[in-house]
């Protein structure tokens, strides 16, 4: 999933912001550069095919049909959503704050993310959860 998030940046679909990939959901903050419906269709389609291939599943949907999306209106809201995303794995009891391997709060992804991320507080940034 992490590779897929960065692949979307390379394809020019969005600028990437904070993310947390958990067993039952993904939280990510994006600045779309293409229509959000196209962006989600591409990201969810590719990751579903890969996950089902790895799990040896066929004919089963991987993602729920719905996703939750909202537009970020200002820098304060961007910071609040960033904190929510990056603290969510710790709040769920999966790891200590910042110690979760599949989150942008983990230093392993810090350098790579900073070179690709959404502008802090950019109007039009989009928070999405699936």
HURA-V110322 format. One record per residue. N is the residue number from 1. SS is DSSP state (helix for helix, strand for strand, loop for the rest). PHI is phi in whole degrees, -180 to 180 (none if undefined). PSI is psi in degrees with one decimal (999 if undefined). Layout:
BEGIN
n->N ss->SS phi->PHI psi->PSI
n->N ss->SS phi->PHI psi->PSI
END
This chain:
BEGIN
n->1 ss->loop phi->none psi->-41.6
n->2 ss->helix phi->-61 psi->-45.9
n->3 ss->helix phi->-59 psi->-38.6
n->4 ss->helix phi->-65 psi->-38.5
n->5 ss->helix phi->-61 psi->-44.6
n->6 ss->helix phi->-72 psi->-28.1
n->7 ss->helix phi->-65 psi->-38.4
n->8 ss->helix phi->-60 psi->-33.0
n->9 ss->helix phi->-67 psi->-47.3
n->10 ss->helix phi->-61 psi->-34.8
n->11 ss->loop phi->-77 psi->-8.6
n->12 ss->loop phi->80 psi->21.2
n->13 ss->loop phi->-80 psi->-28.2
n->14 ss->strand phi->-169 psi->166.5
n->15 ss->strand phi->-97 psi->139.5
n->16 ss->strand phi->-97 psi->136.6
n->17 ss->strand phi->-117 psi->-156.5
n->18 ss->strand phi->-59 psi->149.4
n->19 ss->strand phi->-149 psi->157.8
n->20 ss->strand phi->-146 psi->123.3
n->21 ss->strand phi->-108 psi->116.5
n->22 ss->loop phi->-119 psi->170.5
n->23 ss->loop phi->-60 psi->-35.9
n->24 ss->loop phi->-115 psi->3.3
n->25 ss->loop phi->-167 psi->164.1
n->26 ss->strand phi->-130 psi->131.3
n->27 ss->strand phi->-111 psi->132.9
n->28 ss->strand phi->-152 psi->143.7
n->29 ss->strand phi->-110 psi->120.5
n->30 ss->strand phi->-127 psi->152.5
n->31 ss->strand phi->-111 psi->99.5
n->32 ss->strand phi->-63 psi->138.9
n->33 ss->loop phi->-115 psi->-4.1
n->34 ss->loop phi->-133 psi->173.1
n->35 ss->loop phi->-57 psi->130.8
n->36 ss->helix phi->-53 psi->-35.9
n->37 ss->helix phi->-64 psi->-40.1
n->38 ss->helix phi->-67 psi->-42.5
n->39 ss->helix phi->-59 psi->-50.8
n->40 ss->helix phi->-67 psi->-37.6
n->41 ss->helix phi->-61 psi->-43.9
n->42 ss->helix phi->-66 psi->-49.3
n->43 ss->helix phi->-65 psi->-48.0
n->44 ss->helix phi->-70 psi->-36.8
n->45 ss->helix phi->-63 psi->-48.8
n->46 ss->helix phi->-64 psi->-47.4
n->47 ss->helix phi->-68 psi->-33.8
n->48 ss->helix phi->-65 psi->-44.4
n->49 ss->helix phi->-61 psi->-44.5
n->50 ss->helix phi->-66 psi->-44.1
n->51 ss->helix phi->-64 psi->-45.4
n->52 ss->helix phi->-65 psi->-35.2
n->53 ss->helix phi->-64 psi->-47.3
n->54 ss->helix phi->-64 psi->-33.9
n->55 ss->helix phi->-87 psi->-3.7
n->56 ss->loop phi->68 psi->31.5
n->57 ss->loop phi->-107 psi->146.4
n->58 ss->loop phi->-136 psi->146.6
n->59 ss->loop phi->72 psi->8.7
n->60 ss->loop phi->-112 psi->133.4
n->61 ss->loop phi->-67 psi->143.0
n->62 ss->loop phi->-96 psi->-47.3
n->63 ss->loop phi->-94 psi->150.8
n->64 ss->loop phi->-65 psi->156.2
n->65 ss->loop phi->-66 psi->-37.2
n->66 ss->loop phi->-91 psi->154.1
n->67 ss->loop phi->-137 psi->161.0
n->68 ss->strand phi->-111 psi->125.7
n->69 ss->strand phi->-133 psi->150.8
n->70 ss->strand phi->-152 psi->152.6
n->71 ss->strand phi->-89 psi->139.9
n->72 ss->loop phi->-89 psi->127.5
n->73 ss->loop phi->-96 psi->-24.5
n->74 ss->loop phi->-159 psi->176.2
n->75 ss->helix phi->-64 psi->-37.0
n->76 ss->helix phi->-64 psi->-43.3
n->77 ss->helix phi->-66 psi->-38.0
n->78 ss->helix phi->-59 psi->-46.3
n->79 ss->helix phi->-64 psi->-40.5
n->80 ss->helix phi->-64 psi->-44.4
n->81 ss->helix phi->-68 psi->-38.8
n->82 ss->helix phi->-59 psi->-47.4
n->83 ss->helix phi->-62 psi->-42.9
n->84 ss->helix phi->-60 psi->-48.8
n->85 ss->helix phi->-62 psi->-49.8
n->86 ss->helix phi->-74 psi->-22.8
n->87 ss->helix phi->-92 psi->-10.8
n->88 ss->helix phi->-59 psi->-43.8
n->89 ss->helix phi->-62 psi->-38.1
n->90 ss->helix phi->-68 psi->-41.9
n->91 ss->helix phi->-62 psi->-33.4
n->92 ss->loop phi->-81 psi->-2.1
n->93 ss->loop phi->81 psi->18.4
n->94 ss->loop phi->-85 psi->-24.5
n->95 ss->loop phi->-170 psi->167.0
n->96 ss->loop phi->-69 psi->156.8
n->97 ss->loop phi->-53 psi->125.3
n->98 ss->loop phi->79 psi->-3.5
n->99 ss->loop phi->-100 psi->3.2
n->100 ss->loop phi->-80 psi->125.5
n->101 ss->loop phi->-63 psi->-28.7
n->102 ss->loop phi->-108 psi->40.9
n->103 ss->strand phi->-136 psi->150.8
n->104 ss->loop phi->-67 psi->-13.7
n->105 ss->loop phi->-72 psi->-19.3
n->106 ss->loop phi->-75 psi->127.9
n->107 ss->helix phi->-56 psi->-25.5
n->108 ss->helix phi->-56 psi->-35.8
n->109 ss->helix phi->-96 psi->-9.4
n->110 ss->helix phi->-54 psi->-52.8
n->111 ss->helix phi->-63 psi->-45.7
n->112 ss->helix phi->-65 psi->-42.1
n->113 ss->helix phi->-65 psi->-43.8
n->114 ss->helix phi->-58 psi->-29.2
n->115 ss->loop phi->-80 psi->-10.6
n->116 ss->loop phi->-125 psi->-5.3
n->117 ss->strand phi->-73 psi->162.1
n->118 ss->loop phi->-59 psi->152.4
n->119 ss->loop phi->-68 psi->135.4
n->120 ss->loop phi->-59 psi->116.3
n->121 ss->loop phi->79 psi->16.1
n->122 ss->loop phi->-62 psi->126.1
n->123 ss->loop phi->-59 psi->139.6
n->124 ss->loop phi->91 psi->-5.8
n->125 ss->loop phi->-63 psi->152.2
n->126 ss->strand phi->-127 psi->123.8
n->127 ss->strand phi->-93 psi->133.1
n->128 ss->strand phi->-138 psi->148.3
n->129 ss->strand phi->-137 psi->131.0
n->130 ss->loop phi->-128 psi->999
END
